[in-house]
């Protein structure tokens, strides 16, 4: 067990020795590798961090979950946009993408159910 002392108080808190959560810290260095023509992969603290892909007219950066962060004119600008997947902007973007996917799946499911019920109701008359 370790002891953590908070600067705001003299109170010490005992915590169990356990691995730290995998959150990228500002001091962690991002390592880039060009793995193919027009494709770069980033690693941070030994973990996959994201990628940048060259597309017509620019570059698209994606976070560690493959969710696009944005499209940029320059490679360095695209690399700089890559943030930790726990960064508030990426969390909000991922939640928004999940909500859109859920809404689309719900609409498709309701439509399919409507067709199935209509076909079942009309089957005796065919």
Buried (B, 14 or more C-beta within 10 A) or exposed (E): EEEEEEEEEEEEEEEEEEEEEEEBEEEBEBEBEEEEEEEBBBBBBEEEBBBBBBEEEBBBBBBBEEBEBBBBEEBEBBBEBBBBBEBEEBEEBBEEEEEEEEEEEEEEEEEEEEEEEEEEEEEEEE
